[in-house]
Every structure is written in structure tokens, then in C-alpha cells.
Amino acid sequence: MGEGEPYRVLKLGEENVGGLFQITPEMGEVSPNWATAFAVADTDATCAKTEELGGKVLVQPVDIPQIGRYAVVQDPIGASSRCSRTPAS
């Protein structure tokens, strides 16, 4: 998701449960997809633990307004997922 690109948050009541964004030419050849994101207490600690256990951090933790602290990790066999800590209310 590029700077300024729209990101739509899907909600169940007041809780964020998903999000959508448009694939842009700047992203390269990316097919339409769904990505799993896990809510975590501490995104940075989750990334450190991922590396400690033999995985990789593919996208370093970054703060996304109204979304939280977000990262992309990969397990030792190559499966990737997203993790984020929701900002404090």
C-alpha cells in the first residue's frame, strides 16, 4: 500500500476485523490475494521472537495511523503472515 493510497477498514461493531486496499502498478506483479493478520500485544517483540525461532521479518514494524504497529513475518518453512498491535484508544 503506497503513501496516500486508500485503505478500507472492515469492522464488526466497533472492532477492526479486516482491511482492503487496491493493488497498484508500483507493487509489481502481485496477484489478488488475502493475507492473514494476527493481533499481537507487541509487534516488535513478535518480530524478534520470529527471528529467534528461525523465521524472517519481511517488512519491519511500521506505525500505520488508525491501524496500529504492523509487520510481515515469515516462518522457517516460508509461510508468511502479518501481525499488528492496535493503537491504544
Phi and psi in degrees as a GROMACS rama.xvg file:
@    title "Ramachandran Plot"
@    xaxis  label "Phi"
@    yaxis  label "Psi"
@TYPE xy
-79.7877  165.441  GLY-2
-59.2244  127.721  GLU-3
83.0954  -4.93728  GLY-4
-70.5223  141.937  GLU-5
-68.6356  138.736  PRO-6
-127.846  121.863  TYR-7
-100.853  124.61  ARG-8
-91.7804  128.437  VAL-9
-93.898  133.109  LEU-10
-123.821  151.069  LYS-11
-120.392  101.838  LEU-12
67.7999  -123.162  GLY-13
-97.8096  -2.80257  GLU-14
-91.8512  130.847  GLU-15
-70.566  126.257  ASN-16
-124.596  -4.51945  VAL-17
-178.144  178.032  GLY-18
-159.179  155.663  GLY-19
-134.113  145.499  LEU-20
-149.857  158.004  PHE-21
-79.1249  135.095  GLN-22
-74.1366  129.464  ILE-23
-111.879  161.039  THR-24
-57.4537  -30.6239  PRO-25
-65.6851  -18.6325  GLU-26
-80.4832  -6.3526  MET-27
80.372  -158.909  GLY-28
-83.9887  90.1985  GLU-29
-117.673  125.217  VAL-30
-82.4077  155.778  SER-31
-55.3898  139.956  PRO-32
-158.692  167.047  ASN-33
-115.022  140.85  TRP-34
-124.779  136.966  ALA-35
-83.2757  134.451  THR-36
-124.438  135.065  ALA-37
-107.697  136.689  PHE-38
-77.6506  129.728  ALA-39
-128.601  158.195  VAL-40
-75.2623  -30.5097  ALA-41
-150.034  104.261  ASP-42
-61.0646  -42.889  THR-43
-64.6847  -42.3126  ASP-44
-65.815  -36.8013  ALA-45
-63.2846  -41.1558  THR-46
-64.9268  -42.2791  CYS-47
-62.3769  -43.0307  ALA-48
-66.2114  -38.7494  LYS-49
-56.8892  -47.8314  THR-50
-66.7966  -39.1845  GLU-51
-59.1613  -35.1105  GLU-52
-91.7275  10.2506  LEU-53
97.5064  4.07373  GLY-54
-89.98  -173.31  GLY-55
-129.305  152.686  LYS-56
-100.594  112.289  VAL-57
-84.2923  -34.6463  LEU-58
-130.254  116.169  VAL-59
-60.851  153.34  GLN-60
-54.5059  135.891  PRO-61
-142.582  144.572  VAL-62
-86.6109  125.132  ASP-63
-114.804  119.618  ILE-64
-53.0779  137.328  PRO-65
64.3759  -3.06154  GLN-66
-109.112  -50.4373  ILE-67
129.745  -167.076  GLY-68
-88.3628  120.73  ARG-69
-123.825  145.496  TYR-70
-152.428  163.247  ALA-71
-119.926  127.749  VAL-72
-122.051  160.767  VAL-73
-133.756  133.44  GLN-74
-78.7688  170.934  ASP-75
-60.3087  -21.0075  PRO-76
-98.6972  1.45967  ILE-77
108.763  -4.05581  GLY-78
-76.6515  133.971  ALA-79
-109.859  154.973  SER-80
-152.027  169.375  SER-81
-109.969  153.904  ARG-82
-138.706  146.473  CYS-83
-153.045  149.883  SER-84
-107.806  122.465  ARG-85
-68.2493  137.663  THR-86
-62.5907  150.252  PRO-87
-63.5746  142.32  ALA-88
